[in-house]
């Protein structure tokens, strides 16, 4: 157990729907990162939050949004889902300095049908 | 801009062979961090090692070793006496000191055949 908890582990939904992925960071970690892993794009950085504030943005679609709550858990919201959004979504957490490296959760596998 | 290249898409070796996974990176920063992660068939991403750009000392951890060479912008990973449990996708990654995001390479899929 890495200490980073992601729920749900699997999610199957239809095109056009909206889903929410949840991440609880490791105890003491203030930063939460979201990544998307698909077969054709590899591991793509989506967004980072640090202590409730958005800190960095990557290749995140406008249909996607995220937030980090006061208890430091984070949610990634995916809306108007398309078949191409099917992927493994990872959350990672770290202490404030990146040099410690990420700790990843086990991921949420999203299948859009 | 940051970039990580892992030219080897797939590698197959027979158990007990040594195998080296290549990683070449690009960055304009003088301060940066390099990482290796392992993704076994179960899917989770496992942190293996972190190096900072000021520490070119090579490192050995059991059957794993890492060769960091700034002159060639490479951070290669060697598994000695490979085992079936080493079968996984291995990702090399880079982060510049002035950003908080880690950029991953495309990964190398390693299959160790018994």
Interface residues (C-beta under 8 A of the other chain):
Chain A: X2 X31 X33 X35 X42 X43 X45 X48 X50 X55 X56 X58 X88 X90 X92 X98 X99 X100 X101 X102 X103 X104 X105 X106 X107 X109
Chain B: X33 X35 X37 X43 X44 X45 X46 X47 X50 X52 X91 X95 X97 X99 X100 X101 X102 X103 X104 X105 X106 X107
